[in-house]
């Protein structure tokens, strides 16, 4: 149901410049809202069909019962009229059952597509946020470089060494906290 819309959104996001992504994300949000409203309308239509089917089944039951009663009192004219009504209600029941099945299938498909659209919107918003942060960092470094401060080059070995030092410091703090806790517990005994 929403395949064309989803394909158009994907193509637009792939082709978009960072400045255009905000507008596209906003359009995606609107499309998700419209899809949700369409699903609610489908659910209401499904409920209407269920009510109409229940009504037609009751009418079919009545017509068949009247036909049996008329047959029991040997009233061929009433039997014929009752059978005519029963036939019409039987046909309507069959059509409504097929319609109900199709509506359920369509709703299931729409709900699946809606979930996909929401996931795409979430990814697009996360990508936008990540991209905004990266652009912000780059802009900050450009400002600093314009002020005469050079951007330090990060050496992978330096980054690993810093991470190792951070981990060693955290482990030392945890050990110290553990020793303090042991010392306190030893006094309270």
VOPAGU-2260 file (C-alpha; in pm, 1 decimal, decimal comma):
REM VOPAGU-2260
SITE   aa  ch    i         X         Y         Z
SITE  UNK   A    0       0,0       0,0       0,0
SITE  UNK   A    1     273,5     242,6      97,5
SITE  UNK   A    2     544,2      94,8    -131,0
SITE  UNK   A    3     563,0     393,0    -366,4
SITE  UNK   A    4     575,5     639,4     -80,2
SITE  UNK   A    5     847,0     443,2      97,9
SITE  UNK   A    6    1051,7     409,1    -223,8
SITE  UNK   A    7    1022,1     782,6    -291,3
SITE  UNK   A    8    1132,9     866,4      61,7
SITE  UNK   A    9    1432,1     632,3      39,3
SITE  UNK   A   10    1539,7     776,4    -294,1
SITE  UNK   A   11    1503,7    1130,5    -167,4
SITE  UNK   A   12    1703,9    1059,3     148,9
SITE  UNK   A   13    1980,6     893,4     -48,0
SITE  UNK   A   14    2006,1    1188,8    -285,7
SITE  UNK   A   15    1962,0    1462,5     -26,5
SITE  UNK   A   16    2226,6    1702,8      87,0
SITE  UNK   A   17    2259,1    1746,0     464,6
SITE  UNK   A   18    2059,1    2069,0     451,6
SITE  UNK   A   19    1772,4    1893,9     271,9
SITE  UNK   A   20    1756,7    1601,6     514,0
SITE  UNK   A   21    1565,4    1804,3     774,5
SITE  UNK   A   22    1288,5    1881,9     525,5
SITE  UNK   A   23    1279,5    1521,9     407,4
SITE  UNK   A   24    1269,8    1391,1     762,2
SITE  UNK   A   25     978,7    1624,0     829,6
SITE  UNK   A   26     797,5    1489,1     522,5
SITE  UNK   A   27     867,1    1135,3     640,1
SITE  UNK   A   28     716,1    1221,2     978,5
SITE  UNK   A   29     403,6    1353,0     802,3
SITE  UNK   A   30     384,9    1037,7     589,1
SITE  UNK   A   31     403,8     820,5     901,1
SITE  UNK   A   32     121,9    1022,1    1058,6
SITE  UNK   A   33     -87,8     984,7     742,1
SITE  UNK   A   34     -19,0     611,2     733,6
SITE  UNK   A   35    -128,8     580,4    1095,3
SITE  UNK   A   36    -451,7     765,8    1015,9
SITE  UNK   A   37    -508,6     539,7     715,1
SITE  UNK   A   38    -462,9     233,1     935,6
SITE  UNK   A   39    -717,0     367,7    1183,5
SITE  UNK   A   40    -961,6     422,6     897,0
SITE  UNK   A   41    -898,5      64,6     782,0
SITE  UNK   A   42    -969,8     -64,9    1131,6
SITE  UNK   A   43   -1295,2     130,7    1141,2
SITE  UNK   A   44   -1391,5      -7,1     799,4
SITE  UNK   A   45   -1312,3    -357,8     918,9
SITE  UNK   A   46   -1531,7    -308,6    1226,9
SITE  UNK   A   47   -1817,3    -178,4    1006,4
SITE  UNK   A   48   -1790,5    -482,8     782,5
SITE  UNK   A   49   -1793,3    -714,0    1086,2
SITE  UNK   A   50   -2108,9    -545,2    1215,6
SITE  UNK   A   51   -2275,1    -562,9     873,4
SITE  UNK   A   52   -2180,6    -930,5     838,7
SITE  UNK   A   53   -2327,4   -1009,7    1180,7
SITE  UNK   A   54   -2647,5    -827,4    1082,0
SITE  UNK   A   55   -2674,5   -1018,0     752,0
SITE  UNK   A   56   -2618,6   -1350,2     929,9
SITE  UNK   A   57   -2902,8   -1269,2    1171,1
SITE  UNK   A   58   -3129,6   -1175,5     878,4
SITE  UNK   A   59   -3037,8   -1499,2     699,5
SITE  UNK   A   60   -3126,6   -1694,5    1013,2
SITE  UNK   A   61   -3463,1   -1517,5    1036,6
SITE  UNK   A   62   -3547,1   -1579,8     670,1
SITE  UNK   A   63   -3455,1   -1948,8     698,0
SITE  UNK   A   64   -3657,9   -1986,3    1020,5
SITE  UNK   A   65   -3962,4   -1820,4     857,6
SITE  UNK   A   66   -3928,0   -2054,9     562,4
SITE  UNK   A   67   -3922,8   -2357,7     792,5
SITE  UNK   A   68   -4224,8   -2228,6     986,0
SITE  UNK   A   69   -4417,8   -2160,6     663,2
SITE  UNK   A   70   -4326,1   -2505,8     536,7
SITE  UNK   A   71   -4458,7   -2654,0     862,3
SITE  UNK   A   72   -4800,5   -2494,7     813,6
SITE  UNK   A   73   -4802,3   -2577,1     441,7
SITE  UNK   A   74   -4788,3   -2215,4     312,3
SITE  UNK   A   75   -4601,2   -2244,0     -21,3
SITE  UNK   A   76   -4628,2   -1871,6    -100,0
SITE  UNK   A   77   -4459,4   -1770,6     228,1
SITE  UNK   A   78   -4200,3   -2047,8     181,2
SITE  UNK   A   79   -4114,1   -1902,1    -161,0
SITE  UNK   A   80   -4083,6   -1545,2     -26,7
SITE  UNK   A   81   -3874,7   -1664,2     269,9
SITE  UNK   A   82   -3643,6   -1860,3      40,3
SITE  UNK   A   83   -3600,3   -1555,0    -182,1
SITE  UNK   A   84   -3497,6   -1342,5     117,1
SITE  UNK   A   85   -3272,3   -1619,3     249,3
SITE  UNK   A   86   -3098,8   -1642,4     -89,3
SITE  UNK   A   87   -3032,1   -1268,0     -95,2
SITE  UNK   A   88   -2896,5   -1269,4     260,3
SITE  UNK   A   89   -2684,7   -1579,2     186,5
SITE  UNK   A   90   -2526,6   -1400,7    -111,7
SITE  UNK   A   91   -2457,7   -1090,7      98,2
SITE  UNK   A   92   -2302,2   -1302,7     373,3
SITE  UNK   A   93   -2066,8   -1467,1     121,1
SITE  UNK   A   94   -1961,5   -1132,1     -25,6
SITE  UNK   A   95   -1910,9    -976,3     317,1
SITE  UNK   A   96   -1703,0   -1273,9     434,5
SITE  UNK   A   97   -1469,6   -1232,3     133,6
SITE  UNK   A   98   -1459,4    -857,0     190,3
SITE  UNK   A   99   -1375,0    -906,0     558,1
SITE  UNK   A  100   -1092,4   -1145,4     473,6
SITE  UNK   A  101    -949,9    -899,4     219,9
SITE  UNK   A  102    -976,3    -611,3     469,3
SITE  UNK   A  103    -793,2    -813,9     733,9
SITE  UNK   A  104    -515,8    -900,5     489,1
SITE  UNK   A  105    -489,8    -538,4     377,0
SITE  UNK   A  106    -473,9    -418,5     738,4
SITE  UNK   A  107    -199,5    -668,0     822,3
SITE  UNK   A  108       1,9    -553,2     521,5
SITE  UNK   A  109     -51,8    -184,3     604,1
SITE  UNK   A  110      53,4    -237,9     967,6
SITE  UNK   A  111     372,2    -411,4     852,2
SITE  UNK   A  112     449,9    -128,0     609,7
SITE  UNK   A  113     372,6     128,2     881,8
SITE  UNK   A  114     622,4     -41,6    1112,8
SITE  UNK   A  115     883,0     -28,7     833,9
SITE  UNK   A  116     813,0     340,1     774,7
SITE  UNK   A  117     851,5     415,6    1146,6
SITE  UNK   A  118    1182,7     228,7    1153,3
SITE  UNK   A  119    1302,4     424,3     850,0
SITE  UNK   A  120    1199,2     751,4    1011,8
SITE  UNK   A  121    1384,0     659,1    1329,6
SITE  UNK   A  122    1698,9     574,2    1129,6
SITE  UNK   A  123    1670,2     897,9     931,7
SITE  UNK   A  124    1636,0    1100,8    1251,5
SITE  UNK   A  125    1934,6     921,7    1407,1
SITE  UNK   A  126    2140,6     972,0    1090,5
SITE  UNK   A  127    2045,5    1338,7    1086,5
SITE  UNK   A  128    2143,5    1378,2    1451,5
SITE  UNK   A  129    2473,8    1197,1    1395,3
SITE  UNK   A  130    2540,4    1405,1    1085,2
SITE  UNK   A  131    2453,0    1726,0    1271,0
SITE  UNK   A  132    2694,3    1635,1    1550,1
SITE  UNK   A  133    2975,1    1557,6    1304,2
SITE  UNK   A  134    2913,7    1884,9    1118,1
SITE  UNK   A  135    2910,2    2070,3    1451,1
SITE  UNK   A  136    3243,7    1917,8    1553,1
SITE  UNK   A  137    3393,3    2001,7    1213,4
SITE  UNK   A  138    3265,6    2359,8    1236,9
SITE  UNK   A  139    3414,0    2394,0    1586,1
SITE  UNK   A  140    3752,3    2270,3    1466,1
SITE  UNK   A  141    3741,3    2507,5    1168,0
SITE  UNK   A  142    3674,2    2794,4    1409,4
SITE  UNK   A  143    3963,9    2685,7    1630,7
SITE  UNK   A  144    4191,7    2646,2    1331,2
SITE  UNK   A  145    4092,9    2996,0    1213,9
SITE  UNK   A  146    4194,4    3119,1    1561,6
SITE  UNK   A  147    4538,1    2958,2    1519,6
SITE  UNK   A  148    4483,8    2634,7    1711,1
SITE  UNK   A  149    4584,7    2326,5    1516,6
SITE  UNK   A  150    4373,5    2015,8    1518,7
SITE  UNK   A  151    4570,2    1736,9    1680,2
SITE  UNK   A  152    4615,7    1430,1    1469,9
SITE  UNK   A  153    4492,8    1124,6    1647,1
SITE  UNK   A  154    4722,0     828,4    1633,6
SITE  UNK   A  155    4544,2     496,4    1685,5
SITE  UNK   A  156    4822,0     388,9    1924,4
SITE  UNK   A  157    4770,4     708,3    2127,6
SITE  UNK   A  158    4397,8     647,1    2140,4
SITE  UNK   A  159    4454,0     288,6    2261,7
SITE  UNK   A  160    4705,2     408,5    2521,4
SITE  UNK   A  161    4458,2     669,9    2649,4
SITE  UNK   A  162    4183,1     407,0    2668,0
SITE  UNK   A  163    4415,4     169,9    2856,4
SITE  UNK   A  164    4509,4     445,1    3101,6
SITE  UNK   A  165    4143,5     533,0    3156,4
SITE  UNK   A  166    4059,2     168,9    3220,2
SITE  UNK   A  167    4354,5     129,1    3460,9
SITE  UNK   A  168    4244,8     442,3    3649,6
SITE  UNK   A  169    3884,8     315,3    3676,3
SITE  UNK   A  170    4007,3     -23,3    3798,9
SITE  UNK   A  171    4228,8     144,9    4060,5
SITE  UNK   A  172    3933,3     353,3    4180,4
SITE  UNK   A  173    3714,3      43,2    4202,0
SITE  UNK   A  174    3985,7    -139,4    4400,2
SITE  UNK   A  175    4017,2     155,9    4638,2
SITE  UNK   A  176    3639,6     166,5    4688,8
SITE  UNK   A  177    3636,6    -207,7    4753,7
SITE  UNK   A  178    3916,1    -179,2    5010,0
SITE  UNK   A  179    3733,0     107,6    5182,5
SITE  UNK   A  180    3413,4     -96,7    5193,6
SITE  UNK   A  181    3601,8    -396,9    5337,5
SITE  UNK   A  182    3766,2    -171,8    5598,2
SITE  UNK   A  183    3426,6     -29,0    5703,9
SITE  UNK   A  184    3267,0    -369,0    5724,4
SITE  UNK   A  185    3559,6    -494,1    5933,7
SITE  UNK   A  186    3498,4    -218,6    6191,6
SITE  UNK   A  187    3125,7    -288,0    6220,5
SITE  UNK   A  188    3180,5    -655,5    6300,9
